[in-house]
Amino acid sequence: MLMPLHPSTGTTAREVWTCRGVVLGLLVLAATLHLVYMINDCPLDLAPDEAHYWDWSRHLDWSYYSKGPLVAWLIRGSCAVFGPLSQALTGNLMLAVRLPAVVCGMLLLLSLYVLTALVHGSERLALGVVAIALTLPPIAAGSSLMTIDAPYTCCWGWALVAGYHAIFRRAWWGWPLAGLLVGLGTLAKYTMVLWIPSVGLFLLATPAYRFWLRRPGFWIMSCLAGLCCLPILFWNIQNNWVTLRHVNTLATGHTQTLIHWNGPLVFLGGQALLLLGVWFVIWVAAMIAHRPWRESEPGLKYLWWLSAPMFVNFLLFSFKNGGGEINWPVTAYLSGLVLAAGWLVQQFQQPRTWARLLLFRSVIGVCVAGLLVVFFMYESQKLRFILVPLAGKATEAQPCPLRRVDPTCRLRGWRTLAQEVDRVRAEERLREGAEPVVAGMGWSLPGELGFYCEGHPQVYSIGLIHGDRHSQYDLWHPNPTDDPEHFRGRTFVIVGGLTPTIRAAFAEVEPLRWVIHREDGHPIVQWPILIARGFRGFPVPQGGQRSY
């Protein structure tokens, strides 16, 4: 799918293959570094999202409460094939869980290379785009953590390539391939569906290519994408459309406030932070410079229309949800990066020496800053001499102050917690001769405990009894909140605080035990563990049935 350079570039075939060889070397090197990091006593445990999706993979289904099934399918397949190797190399399934993210990350970078070569006709520039992408923290995180964004962004990137071939090269296979990629990406993250209206807007706004809307290719693509989504549709029909209500809540916010006037400011600030400031400014400048009502090059218009609608969509929703999650519009920056790279080349050709020098230094500076942030993501413990003074001393109100300045604390200590839970489980087995029920007071706990505890027990979420959000755990049966008869009289090991509801649900409750995970003497995270005996059942909400 790699295309030869435009004759106007004057690039020789040898230079083309040199660029391709270098980019292949960069991709192999990046993948190797990710794998070596994971194998060599990786300090970062599975993130709660990763562990949650791993738990999904133990219960294969056509879809799930909040997302499509692709992430669970990929994890299940990887664990089936590479699980024994992962156990041998790391002592658990972490490597197998994260391996699909490494593959998706490398495929995403390759798609950016191909797209840049197609649109700009320069594989040297395409190599530069890959080099820049490797310094971007979102790309690095997506190539290491097995969340829905890994397959989602990979599918978006290759859909861009397939769509370009279909529209501009008139390749018949481009339309169905794009449809399959969009459908597959939607099985990972629902916002993938925005790819089709974005392409439709490009065709509608570009008279020379508007005829495609009257041809079968565009509609074949749309139908194939829709067919791929049938598993999600069928699953939701069987489960009272819980996903629709969940997505609606995310999009419109959890509060009753009609409009968050500061939402766009929060959103824009988050996006600037995500792209390290400079790249966000460059992206905005490129989007303004190549706005389609002024731009004459169709390929650049294509990049613009596959970027702007995604960004504007979440900008508008920020009035309702207060800003949303920082990663939501991430695919806006894929074609946006390719567009910005061409804009940068144009700026470097400007006659004003001081402006070129300033821009060059800014780009070099932000690339170095990006590499430092990536290093911090992976090895934040080596920067504790800076972080500890910034975090301040531990207090009763803030017992783990490092969590305020080190986001990776969220991925630390789960093995420590699991070891203590295993010790308590062993005590209860000796005492009662039966395996206790393990539960967490929130949706993020069961996956971590199930993954790291000995024997991978099924762990339950009882977060609904104190107002935690709904999750997939509420749909699996039996569970303690909806099916108390299956657990009546059992002993529970609960990770979470003691509440009046929990005390009333058990005949006997022991005092809390605290698990504190420390690194270099610094408290990173702590959890309370509760042993409760003689389960009676939790109160049923008013109305007699829980609403999902």
N, C-alpha and C positions, 0 to 999 in steps of 0.2 A: 504493500500500500504506500510505500515511500515513493515520492514522485521526483523526477529529475528537476534540477533548478531551472529557473527562467534563463533564457539565453542572455538577457540583459545584465545578469549578475556577473557574467564572465568567469564563473567558477568552473574549474576543471573537474572531470570525473574523479580524478585522484583526490582532490580536496573534498568532494562529496563523500566518498567512501571513508576518508579520514575522519570527517565529522561523525559519520555513522559508527565508526569503530570507537571513537572517543565516547560518544553517548552510551554505547553499549557497555563500555568499560565503567563509566560512571554508575550506570544502573546496577551492574554486577557488584561493584564496590559498595554501593549504598546498601544493597540487599545483604551482602556479606556482613557489613558492620552491624546491621540490625540483628542478624542472626547470632553473631558472636556476642553481642551485648546481652541478648536473651539467655544464651547458654551459659555465659560466664558469670554465674551468681548474680543474676539480675536483681537489683534492689527494689524494683517496682513490681508489686503484686498486681494481679488483675484489677482493673478499675471496676467499680460496682456495675457499670453498664456491661462490661465484658462478661463478668460473672453471671449477670442476669441472663444474657443471651446464651451463655453456655448452659444454664439451667433449662432454657427453652429447648436447646438441642437434645436434651434428654427426653423431651416430650414432643417428638416431631408432629407437626400439624400443618394445615394449609395456610394458616395465618395466626397472628397473636394479638393480644389486647391492644398494644400501642404501635406495632410495626408489622410489616410483612414478614414472610418466612425466610427470605434469602439468607440473612445473617445466621440464623439457626441451622439452615441446611449446610452452609459452608463450614461452620464450626463442627457439625456432626461428621461431615465427610473428612475433614482434616484430622479430627481425633481418631476416626476409624482407621485411617491410613498411617498417620504419623504419631498416634498416641504412644505406642510402645517405644519409639525412638525418643519422643519427648520425655517419657518417664525415665529412660536410661540416662539422658543428658542433663535433665533439670530436676528430676525427682517428682515431677507432677506433669499435668497436661498443658501447662502454660504455653510452651513453645508451639504445640499443636493448635491451640486456640488462636494464637496470634499469627501463625504462618499465612493464612489467607490475606491478612492485612498487608503483609510484606509483599505478596504477589500482586495484590490490587494496587498498592502504591507504585510499584515499578511499572505496571501496565498503564497507570494514569500518566506517569512521566513520559512514557513512550508515546501516548496519544497526543500529549502537548507538543512533542517533537514533530510528529507527523503533521499535525494541524498547522503548526507554524511554517513548516516547509511548504505545505500546500498553499497557504494564504499569501505568505510573503515571498515565496520563491527563493528562500535563502536557508540552507541547512546550517550555515554558520550561525545565523540568528536563532535557528531552532535549537542548536546546541547551547547557545546563551540562555534561552528560555529554560531549558532543563537545569542548567547550572544555577540560575536564579531560584527556580522552584525548590531546589535542594536546600536552600537557605531559609525557606519559609517555614515557620513553626507549624502551621496547619498541615502542610504536606508531610513534615517529619512525623507528627503525631498520627496522621492517618495511615502512615506506613508501619506503625508499631502497635497501635491499639486496635483491636478487632471490634470496632463499633459499626453501626450502619453506614457511617460516612465513607468507609473504605470501599465497599463495593459500589455504593451510590455514586461517588465521584468518578470512579473508574468507568462505570457505564455511561455517565454524562460525557466524559472526555471522548470515548470512542463513538458515541452517538454524534458528537460534533464532527468527527472525521467522516463517518458514514453519510451524514447529512450533506456535508460539503461535496462528497463524490456524487451523491444523487442529484444535487441542484446544479452544480457548476460543471461537473464532468459527464453528466447525463448517464451515469452508471446505473443500470437497471437494478442491480443488487443493493444499491445504497439505501433505497426506501425500505425494503423489508428488513434489512439488517438494522437500520436505525429503529424501526418499530420493535424488533426483538430486544434491542439494547434498552430502549425506553421502558418496555414492559418488564425486563429483568431488573432494571434500576428501581422501578416502582415497587417491586417485591422487597427492595431494601428500604427505600424511603419514599413516602408518598409524593413529596415535592418534585420527584422526577417527572411527573405528568406535566409540569409546566414547560418542559422542553418542547412539546408539540405546539401549544399556542404561541410560544416564542418564535418557532420557525414559521408558523402561520402568519404572525405579524410581520416578519421579515418579507415573506412572499407578498403579502397584501400591500406593504409599503414600498415595494420595489417593482415598478411596472414591467421591467424587462423579464422578470421571473414570476410574474403573477399567474402566468398560464399554468404553472404547476398545480395550482389550486383546482384547475379544471381537469387535470390528468389523474389517472387512477393511483399513481405512485404515492402521493401524499395520503390518500385515503386508505390505501393498503397498509401503509405504515401505521396509521392511527388505529385501524382495526386490529392489526397484529399486537400492538401495544395493549389494546383493550382486552384481547383474548388472554394475554399473559397475566392480566390482573384478575381473572376469574377465580383463582383460589381465594383471594382476599374477599371477593364478593360473596362466594358461597359460604365461607367461614363466618362472615358477619351476618348473613341471613340466619344462620344457625345460632348466633350468639347475640341476638337482639341489637345489632348495629352498635356494639360498644366502641368500636374503633372510631366511628363517625362522631360520637359524642366526645370521645377523648381528644380527637384532633380539633374539634370545635372549641373545646375548653382551652387547649394550648393556643389556638389562634386568637381567641377573643379575650383571654386572660382569666385568672382565677378569682378576681375581685368583682364587686358589683359596680365599680367605677365605670361610667359610660365612656369617658375619654381621658386618656393619660396625655396631657399636653406636653409633658416632658419626655414621652416615649420616643419620639424621633431623635431627640438629643442623646438619650441613652443608647439608642440603636446606632447612631452615627459614631458616637464615642467608642462603642464596642467594636465596630468595624475598623475604625482607625487603629485601635489597639491590636486587633487581630492581624493587621497588615503592617504593624510597626510604624505607623504614621506616614512615613515617606512613600511606601508603596500605595497606600490608600490615596494620597494626594496625586501620585502619578496616574493611578487608575482613573480618578475623577477627571484629571486633565485630559487623558486620552479619550474618555467618554465624551467630554465636551468638544474636543477637537474633531472627533469623527462622528458627531451627531448626524443621523442619517439624512436629515433634510439639507445638509450641507455637503456630506460626503458623496463622492461620485464612484468610488471603487466598491463594487458589489461584495467582494470578499470581506472587506472591512465592515460593511453594513451588517453582514451575516454575524460577525463577531460581536458587534454592538447589540444586535437584537437578541442574541443568545446570552447576553449579560444583563442588560438593563431591566427587562421585565422581572427577573428573579429578585433583583435588588429592590426595585420599586414595590413589588408585592409585599415584602417584609417591612419596608419602610412605612407603608400605609397601615399594615397591621400593628405597627408599634404604637399607634394612637390608642389601640385597644388593649394590647398585652403589655404595655409599658416598656417595650424594647426587645422582648423575646430572648432566645438563646443566641449567643454570639456566633455559633457555627451555622445557623439556619441558612443564610444566603451564600454559603461557601462556593457553590457551583457558579455563581455570577462571576467569580474571579478566574475561572478557567479560561474561557474565551477572552475574558477581560485582560488576563496576563498576556496572552498572545497579541491582543490589540495594543496594550501598553508597550510591549517590546518594540513594535514597529514605530510607535510614537517616539520612543526614546531615541531610536536611530535617527529619526528626523531632527530631533532637538540637538543631537551631537553634530549635525551637519550645519547648524546655524552659524552665521558669521560672528556673532558676539562671543568673544573668547571668554569673558568673565562668566557668562551664563552657562556655557558648555562646561567650564571648569567647576562651577558650583553644582551643576547637575551630576557631573561625573563623581565628584567627591561624595555627594549625597547617596548615590547608588552604591558606591563602594562601602560607605559607612553603614548603610542599612543592611547590606549583605553580611558584613562582619557582625553587626548587631544581631542579625538573624541566626548566624552560626553560634553566637554566644548564648542566645535564648535556647536554641536546640540543645546545646551542651548542658545548660541549666536544667532543661526538662529531664535529661537522662542522668545527670550527675549532680543534682542539687546539694547532696550531702558534702560535696567538696567545696561548696561555697558557704558553709555554715558559719564560718568566721565573719562573714558579712551579714548573713541573715539573722543570726542570734541577737546581735545588738539592735537590729531593726525591729525584731519581734518583741523585745522587752522581756521582763521576768514573768514567770508563771504566777498566776494569782488564782484565787478561788473562783472568780468569775471567768477567767481565761486560763484554764490549767494547761493548755497546749498552745502557747502563743505562736509557735512556728507555723501553724496552719494559716495564720493571717497573711504570711508573706511567701509561703511555699505551697503552691497548688499540688505538688506531687505528694504531699502528705496524705492526700485522699487515696493514694495507691500504696500506702505503706501500713504495715502492722497486721494485715489480715491473717498471715500465717501464725503470728503470735496469738491472736484471738482464737484461731482454730485449735491450736495446741492446748490452750486452757479449756476450751469447750470439750475437747477430747478427754482431758483429764477428769473433768466433772462427769462426763458420760460414763467413763470407766468406774468412777466411784459409785454412781447410781446403779450400774449393772451389778456390782458386787453387793450393794445394799438390798436391791429389790429383785434381782434376777431377771430383769427385763430392760430392754433398751428404752431410754427416755425419749420423749418428743423434743426436738430442737426447733425453736421458733425465734424470729426476730421481730422487733417492734417497728419495722419499716421494710419497704420493698427492696432496698439495697442490701440488706443483710443476708437473706436466705441463699442467694447465689454464691456469695463469698464463703459462707459457712459450708454449703454443700460442696463447693469446689475443694476447699482446703482441709476440711475435716476428714478423718480417717474413714475410708469406706464410702465416701461421697453420699452421706445420708440425704434423704429428702427433708429439706428444711422448709418451714412454713412461715408465712408472713401474717402477723396479727395486728398490723398497723391500723386497720380500719377501726379498731375499737377505740383508738384515740385520735382519729381524724387524718391519718396518713392517706395519701392519694391511692386510688385503685390501681391494681396492676394485674399481670397475668396470674399471679398466685391466687387471686380471688376467684378465678374461673376454673381452677383445677380442683377436683373433688376426689376424696373428701378433704376438707380443710377445717381447722378448729373453729373458725368464726361462723361458718354456715352449716357444718355437720358435726355438732358437738357429741352426738351419740357414738361416733366412731372413736372418740378420744376420752370418753367419760372415765374418770378414775385414774387416768394416766398421770405420770410425773413429767413435767415440762422443764427443760433448760431454756430459759428465755434471755436473749441478749437485748437489753433495754431496761429502762427504769421501772420502778414499782409505782403503779397507779391504783386508785381505789377500785377501778373496774377489774384489774388483774387480781387484786386481793380478794374481791368478792367472788371471783370465778374459781378459786381453789380452796381446798380445805386447810391447807397448810402452806405457808410461804416463809422461806428462810431469808435472813438478812442479805442485802446485796453484797456481792463480791466484785471488786474492781480489777480489771485487766488494763495495765498501762504498758504501752509499747514505747521503748526508749531507744534512741540511737545516739551514741557518743555521750550518754548521760542526759540527753535532752528529751523531754516528753513529747512524743509525736502525736499520739492519739490514745484515748482511753474509752473503755466500754464498761458498763455495769452488767454483771451476769446474775440472774435470779433463778433459784431452784424453787419450783412450785409443785406441790403434790396434791393429788385428789381433784382432778379437773371436774368442774361442775357445768361448765358452759358459759359463754359470754352472753350478755343481754342482746336480744333481737331488737333492731331499731323500730321506732314507732311506725306502724303500718304492717309489720310482720315479715318484711322481706327486704333484703339489701338491693339497692339499685346500682347497676353498673353502667 
